[in-house]
Amino acid sequence: MTPLEGEIRRIVAIDGPIPVDRYMALCLGHPQHGYYTTRDPLGAAGDFVTAPEVSQMFGELIGAWAATVWRQMGSPPNVRLVEMGPGRGTLMADALRAARALPEFYAALSVHLVETSPVLRALQEGTLANAGVPIAWHHALEEVPAGATIAVANEFVDALPISQFVKDRDGWHVRTIGVVDGKLAFLAAPDPMLNKSAADTTPVGTILERRYDRPVALLAGRIAQHGGAALIIDYGHTESGFGDTLQAVRGHAFTDPLEGPGEADLTAQVDFAAVVIWAQHQGAVTRGPIPQGEFLRRLGIEQRAARLKGSATPQQAADIDAAVTRLTAPDQMGELFKVLAIAAPKLGPLPGFDR
Ligand code: SAH
């Protein structure tokens, strides 16, 4: 039994079964035993590989995107480049290298990294040690000083806790986790939170998910008020629907979300239709979501790859081609991953999007 499972069993013994969002928050962020608190999960030796870890091109294209958006904003003398959940700092390092091509932009930048994991923060400090721009770390977006903002969140929203609700004959119940026959098990709160209405014909057993929206809502509100834009990049679906998408990944394979809490990555699909609503409620506008493959092609990943291959060994050239395929092919990260932009209403058409 993992130390966190012991802790969760103690909590359940006192409080009773805990809702899925609390379980997810404990698994990922428990101050001693949380998944992100205790390790670097990224890379071949870790549990999963993210787009910036596949290729430097990903962060570089986002850096160029940010520079274009800064110009569209009227080239303000100060802009905050914010990253939510920066992992190893790879995306930011690659983006900053590309941003150097526009020295006025580089001079206007202050970088703000929102990161809860001490392990990853230490890695980010190493990766970005020679960036040559002011960099500040924060535990939450609330701590980032107000002002015009360009932001990116890659595989961040999927780690924000979700609540789940399950339909029974008498209505919708909060889905919980308790102990049954000595093992962690999914349960449902005994009383329905919404009594059954005659109009609700959802089949018994149907699951509905709702995600903790505060970090994204705050970001959208800041952008609406102070100007700028954000990219939300993640795996997920474009229309809201029913279904259980909670998944655990360990060592590049799926596992049971209730097995080894704190030692597997726990995520759930991003409901982009919901993110659009959060952003619009804050007065921001949205573009997309569009498939990641399409977005990267529109930003010029093929041309970037060709340039890199110009000075590459045959093996490096093959690696570059493989990375392009991995990031853009529909059967790899190209379709499942989507890109949504959140923008201030007065900003014009955004690079990579139709409008
Ligand atoms: N963006 C990186 C890492 C993705 S993993 C990449 O693409 O490689 C998720 C990241 O979000 C990690 O850095 C994790 O520590 C961070 N994270 C998870 N929950 C968070 C929260 N509530 N607040 C801030 N960061 C969080």
Residues whose N, C-alpha, C, O or C-beta is under 5 A from the ligand:
A	BS01	SAH	Y36 T50 P52 M84 G85 P86 G87 V114 E115 T116 S117 L120 H139 N154 E155 F156 A159
